[in-house]
Amino acid sequence: MIDALVAGKLWKTPEERRSNSGKTFVTANVRAADGEGESLFVNVVAFSDSAKAALLALEDGDSVSLAGTLKIGTYEARDGSVKPNVSMVAQQVLTAYHVARKRKTVAEAPNADSRAAREPALADDDIAF
């Protein structure tokens, strides 16, 4: 397994499923760029409650970043060509919503104002012209 970060857009809305033992998990497909201008689909499964909730809050076409373990394989396409098969167990999910919420939390932190008051601003110097 490979520890990886994957960013892309959801292809279809994520689905919650139940295993034979009764535990829930979420599946999703993410379309990611492969660096050569082509897209590659990553089959994603999430078991942790936070990753499941984050994926279920998203819809088809939403941007998402995932951290987790990656497995790479191959499959034979209908035309006989060999294609990559990429699957991931997502432990962390980051969306645009999470980024905005974290920025707001940091800006509202109680020591953010006191730290700014203690540290001089870089561009507040009086310069004679």
N, C-alpha and C positions, 0 to 999 in steps of 0.2 A: 504494500500500500504506500501511497505517496501523500504527504501532507500538502494540500494545495489551496489556493485562492482562485475562485472562478467568478467572473463577472459577465453578465449578459442580460438577456430579456427572457421573460417566461414565455414558453410556447404552450399554450393552453393554461387553463386555471388549475392550480394545484388541487389534489384530491386527498381526502382523508380516508384511510382504509383500516380494516381491523384484521389482525392476524388470527390464526386458528386458536391461539391461546387467549384471545380477547384483548390483546394490547393494540393500541392505535398507533398508526404511523402515517406520514404524509408523503406522497409522491409528487414529483414535478419534473418538467422537462425545461431545460434552459438552453437557449440558443446563444452560443458564445463564438466570438471571432477567434480564429486559430493563428493569427499573426501573418498569414499569407493572403489575406483578403477573402478567405472562405469561411463559412460558418460550420460549426460542429455542434452537435446536440449532446448535452450532458444529462443523463438520467439521474435524478436526485431523489434520495430518500432521507427523511428526517425522523428521528426517534425521540429527541429531547423535546420537552414541553415548550421551551422558548423558541426553538427552531420551527416546530410544528405550527405554533401560533403565528409567527412572523410570515411563514409561507401561506397559511390559510387567509391572511389579511390581504393578499395580493391577487391580481387578476391577470389574465392573458395580456402580454405586451408590457407589463411593468418591469422596470429595471431592478436587478437584484445582484448582490454580491454574496458569495458563499465561502465558508471556510470548512474544511473537513478532509476526509481521506478519499483519495481518488484511485480508481482502478481502471487500467487501460487494457483493452482487448481489441479483437477484430471480428468482423462478420462478413459474410459474402452477400453482396447486394444482388438484386434480381438480374442485373445485367452481367453478373459474373465477376465484377470488380470487388476487390477487398477494401473495406471501409473501416475506419476506427470506431470502436465502441467505448465510450467513456461513461463511467458511473461514479457517483459520489455519495458518501454518507455525510450529510451536512450536520456539523455541530453548531455552527454560528451562521446567522443570516443577518445581512445588513441591507437596508433599503433607504431610499431618499427620506422617508418618514423618520427613520432612526437617526439619520444625520442631523436633520433639522431639530429634533427633540434634544439630542445631545448638545448641540450648539446653544440652544436656549438654556439648558440646565447649567452649562458652564458659565454662561453670561450672568445667570441669576445666582451663582454661588456666593455665599456670604463673604469669603475672603477675596473675591475678584476685585471688589472696590478698594478694600484695604491694601491689597497688594499693589494696585495701580497708584494709590496715594503714596506708598513707600518708595516705589521705583520711579525715578525721574523719566519723563518722556524723552525720547530720542530727538524729536524735532521741535522742542520748545525753547531752544536757546535763543537769546537775543543776539542778533548778528547786525553789526553796524554796516550800512551800505554807503 
